[in-house]
Amino acid sequence: MKILVAIGFILILGSLGSALVFLMRDKGRSNRTVQALALRVGFSVLLFLLLLVAYRMGWIQPTGIIY
């Protein structure tokens, strides 16, 4: 489960980085920045749903750390 979460974070950061590159290169002339940011939002929602399902299935447990 830890590996899946790490892969999810890497995908989110990679999409964010590609959006930055597209923003700098295209200067707002194409939709690639918007598409990369939409992909990042999709990855974030997918990771959140994966964590919810994993919790419900008992694959992950809360640590009990209180702030």
PyRosetta script that sets phi, psi and omega in degrees:
from pyrosetta import init, pose_from_sequence

init()
pose = pose_from_sequence("MKILVAIGFILILGSLGSALVFLMRDKGRSNRTVQALALRVGFSVLLFLLLLVAYRMGWIQPTGIIY")
pose.set_psi(1, -38.3)
pose.set_omega(1, 179.5)
pose.set_phi(2, -62.6)
pose.set_psi(2, -35.8)
pose.set_omega(2, -179.5)
pose.set_phi(3, -67.6)
pose.set_psi(3, -40.7)
pose.set_omega(3, 178.9)
pose.set_phi(4, -64.1)
pose.set_psi(4, -41.0)
pose.set_omega(4, 178.4)
pose.set_phi(5, -65.5)
pose.set_psi(5, -41.7)
pose.set_omega(5, 178.5)
pose.set_phi(6, -63.3)
pose.set_psi(6, -42.0)
pose.set_omega(6, 177.5)
pose.set_phi(7, -63.0)
pose.set_psi(7, -40.0)
pose.set_omega(7, 177.7)
pose.set_phi(8, -60.6)
pose.set_psi(8, -44.7)
pose.set_omega(8, 178.2)
pose.set_phi(9, -64.6)
pose.set_psi(9, -38.2)
pose.set_omega(9, 178.1)
pose.set_phi(10, -64.1)
pose.set_psi(10, -41.3)
pose.set_omega(10, 177.8)
pose.set_phi(11, -63.9)
pose.set_psi(11, -41.0)
pose.set_omega(11, 179.5)
pose.set_phi(12, -64.0)
pose.set_psi(12, -46.9)
pose.set_omega(12, 179.5)
pose.set_phi(13, -66.8)
pose.set_psi(13, -36.4)
pose.set_omega(13, 177.4)
pose.set_phi(14, -64.3)
pose.set_psi(14, -41.6)
pose.set_omega(14, 177.7)
pose.set_phi(15, -65.9)
pose.set_psi(15, -39.2)
pose.set_omega(15, 177.3)
pose.set_phi(16, -64.9)
pose.set_psi(16, -40.8)
pose.set_omega(16, 177.5)
pose.set_phi(17, -65.1)
pose.set_psi(17, -40.6)
pose.set_omega(17, 178.7)
pose.set_phi(18, -66.8)
pose.set_psi(18, -34.3)
pose.set_omega(18, 176.5)
pose.set_phi(19, -63.5)
pose.set_psi(19, -39.0)
pose.set_omega(19, 177.9)
pose.set_phi(20, -64.6)
pose.set_psi(20, -43.1)
pose.set_omega(20, 179.0)
pose.set_phi(21, -63.1)
pose.set_psi(21, -44.7)
pose.set_omega(21, 179.4)
pose.set_phi(22, -64.3)
pose.set_psi(22, -37.1)
pose.set_omega(22, 179.1)
pose.set_phi(23, -64.3)
pose.set_psi(23, -41.0)
pose.set_omega(23, -178.5)
pose.set_phi(24, -73.7)
pose.set_psi(24, -37.7)
pose.set_omega(24, -177.4)
pose.set_phi(25, -77.0)
pose.set_psi(25, -46.0)
pose.set_omega(25, -171.8)
pose.set_phi(26, -84.1)
pose.set_psi(26, -18.2)
pose.set_omega(26, -179.0)
pose.set_phi(27, 55.3)
pose.set_psi(27, 34.3)
pose.set_omega(27, 176.8)
pose.set_phi(28, 81.4)
pose.set_psi(28, 14.3)
pose.set_omega(28, -178.2)
pose.set_phi(29, -91.1)
pose.set_psi(29, -7.1)
pose.set_omega(29, -179.8)
pose.set_phi(30, -136.0)
pose.set_psi(30, 172.8)
pose.set_omega(30, -178.4)
pose.set_phi(31, -91.9)
pose.set_psi(31, 4.7)
pose.set_omega(31, -174.1)
pose.set_phi(32, -63.9)
pose.set_psi(32, -34.2)
pose.set_omega(32, 178.0)
pose.set_phi(33, -65.2)
pose.set_psi(33, -45.6)
pose.set_omega(33, 179.6)
pose.set_phi(34, -63.0)
pose.set_psi(34, -41.7)
pose.set_omega(34, 179.6)
pose.set_phi(35, -64.5)
pose.set_psi(35, -41.0)
pose.set_omega(35, 179.3)
pose.set_phi(36, -66.3)
pose.set_psi(36, -39.2)
pose.set_omega(36, 178.1)
pose.set_phi(37, -70.0)
pose.set_psi(37, -36.0)
pose.set_omega(37, 175.8)
pose.set_phi(38, -65.3)
pose.set_psi(38, -37.6)
pose.set_omega(38, 176.6)
pose.set_phi(39, -64.8)
pose.set_psi(39, -38.6)
pose.set_omega(39, 177.2)
pose.set_phi(40, -62.9)
pose.set_psi(40, -42.9)
pose.set_omega(40, 177.8)
pose.set_phi(41, -63.2)
pose.set_psi(41, -40.6)
pose.set_omega(41, 177.5)
pose.set_phi(42, -62.3)
pose.set_psi(42, -43.3)
pose.set_omega(42, 177.5)
pose.set_phi(43, -63.6)
pose.set_psi(43, -38.9)
pose.set_omega(43, -179.9)
pose.set_phi(44, -65.3)
pose.set_psi(44, -44.6)
pose.set_omega(44, 178.1)
pose.set_phi(45, -64.3)
pose.set_psi(45, -41.8)
pose.set_omega(45, 179.1)
pose.set_phi(46, -62.7)
pose.set_psi(46, -41.8)
pose.set_omega(46, 178.0)
pose.set_phi(47, -64.7)
pose.set_psi(47, -41.6)
pose.set_omega(47, 178.1)
pose.set_phi(48, -62.0)
pose.set_psi(48, -44.9)
pose.set_omega(48, 178.3)
pose.set_phi(49, -65.0)
pose.set_psi(49, -37.7)
pose.set_omega(49, 177.0)
pose.set_phi(50, -61.6)
pose.set_psi(50, -42.1)
pose.set_omega(50, 178.3)
pose.set_phi(51, -66.1)
pose.set_psi(51, -39.3)
pose.set_omega(51, 177.2)
pose.set_phi(52, -63.6)
pose.set_psi(52, -45.3)
pose.set_omega(52, 179.6)
pose.set_phi(53, -65.0)
pose.set_psi(53, -42.3)
pose.set_omega(53, 179.9)
pose.set_phi(54, -62.8)
pose.set_psi(54, -37.4)
pose.set_omega(54, 177.9)
pose.set_phi(55, -67.2)
pose.set_psi(55, -44.8)
pose.set_omega(55, -179.6)
pose.set_phi(56, -64.4)
pose.set_psi(56, -34.4)
pose.set_omega(56, -179.2)
pose.set_phi(57, -81.8)
pose.set_psi(57, -9.6)
pose.set_omega(57, 179.1)
pose.set_phi(58, 85.9)
pose.set_psi(58, 12.7)
pose.set_omega(58, 179.9)
pose.set_phi(59, -74.9)
pose.set_psi(59, -27.3)
pose.set_omega(59, 176.9)
pose.set_phi(60, -127.8)
pose.set_psi(60, 151.5)
pose.set_omega(60, -179.1)
pose.set_phi(61, -128.4)
pose.set_psi(61, 149.3)
pose.set_omega(61, 174.9)
pose.set_phi(62, -66.6)
pose.set_psi(62, 150.0)
pose.set_omega(62, -176.4)
pose.set_phi(63, -86.0)
pose.set_psi(63, -18.4)
pose.set_omega(63, -179.6)
pose.set_phi(64, 85.6)
pose.set_psi(64, 8.8)
pose.set_omega(64, 178.2)
pose.set_phi(65, -76.0)
pose.set_psi(65, 127.0)
pose.set_omega(65, -179.8)
pose.set_phi(66, -111.7)
pose.set_psi(66, 135.1)
pose.set_omega(66, -179.9)
pose.set_phi(67, -83.3)
pose.dump_pdb("model.pdb")
